Amino acid sequence: MRKKLAGILLATAVLFGGSVVAGSASAAAAPCRQNVYGPGGTGTCVKAIQSLANVLSISNSGRREAGPIAIDSIYGDQTKNAITKIQRAARAANHPNTKVDGWVGAQTWTILCYYGAFWGHDTKARDAYHWAKSYAC
């Protein structure tokens, strides 16, 4: 069964020009981390990206310029600019191979899901963060 599943994943990756990346069980179960998001994207996973990006802007002074951004479930210029700044800060810090392109793929999901655990007195950001982590990460 395991070999059959691996073959299906590999065939899907070849068919769609992607790659197969093995991750943790929680990453595999998260509905958002399995996809790539960028400008023009909409939906609940984009809302999660925006929520996580907002908490990153509160948590880390090096990333404050990334937010706050509107949590409107639309991946527009504001979201792209925030993600680009988060990627740039992560690349300068301890993720030197991070691609700075404004798109949220596997590397950026790791950054978004790893960082951002402080929200100060902002209970709205705290609640959005907990929801986004449980839904997307």
N, C-alpha and C positions, 0 to 999 in steps of 0.2 A: 504494500500500500504506500509506503514511504517513497519507494522508487517511482511509483506511478505518479504521485503528487509532485515530486521533483521534476519529472518529465513534463507534466502539464505546465508547471510554472516556467520552465525553460522554454517550452514551445510558445507560451504566451508572450514571454519577453522578446523572443526572436520575431514573432509575428508583429508586435507593436513597436519594435525598435527600442525596447527598454532593457533593463537589467534586473536580475534577481538579487535581492539583498536580504540576507537572513538577519532577523532582528530578535529582540526578546519577545517572550510570549505576550507581554502587555502591549508592546508596540504593534504586534501583529493583530491584536484584537481591537485596537483603536481604529475607528472608522476613518479618521482624517489622515493619519500618518501614512496610510497606504497610497496617498495621492499627492500630486504636485498642484500647487495653487499659484495663480498669478493674476495680473491685470485682466479684468473682465469676469473673473470668477465671482460667484455668489453662493450664498447658502450658509448653513449652520457651521461648517468647518471654517469658512472665512470669518464668521463671527467669533469662533474660538481663537483664530489667529490674532484678530484685533484685540480680544480680551487679554491674551497672553502678552502681546506687544505693549499694551497699556501698563501692565504690572511691571514689565521690564523697565519701562520709562520711570516708574516710581522707585523701583528697587536699586537701580544702579545709576549713579550720577554720570557715568560715561555714556549711558544710553538715554539720558533724559531727553535729548533732542528728538528721540524717536516718537514721542507722544506728548500728550494724550491724542489719540485719534478717535474718530467717531466709530462706534460699534453699530454698524448699519448692515452688516452681512454682504457688503459690496466691496470687492477688491479693486479700489480705485487708486488714483495717484497718491492720496494721503497714506493709504496702507502700504503701497509699494515703496514710498519714500521711507516710511518707518522701518520696514523690513530691511531695506538697503542699509540704513544706519545701524540697525542691530547686527546685520551680517558684518559690516565694516568694523564695528566695535569688537565683535567676537573674533574676527580674523586678527585684529591687532592684539587681542588679549591671549587666549590660549587655544584658539582654533585656527591655526595659520592656513589650513587648506580650505577654509570656507569660501565658497563662491559668492561674490558680491554682485547679485543680479536682480534682487527684488522679488525673486520667486521663492516659494516655500516648498522645498523638497526634503529629502531625507536628512541632510545635514542641518538645514534650518529648523526642521521639526525637532531635532535633537537639542538645539540651542533653546528654542522656545519652551520645550518641555522640561529642560534641566534648570534653567535660571528662573528667577522671579518669584521669590517667596516672601517678599516684604511689601506691604501696601500702606504702612503707616496707619492713619486713622480713617482711611478711605474704605468704608465697609462695602460700598458698591463694587470697588475694584477687587476686594477680597472675595466677595461672592462670585463675581464674574470669573476670577482666577480659578477658584475651586471648581466651578462648573466646567470651565474650559479644560482644565487638567483631567478631570474625570471623563469628559467626553472625547477629547482629542488626543490625549497622551496615554 
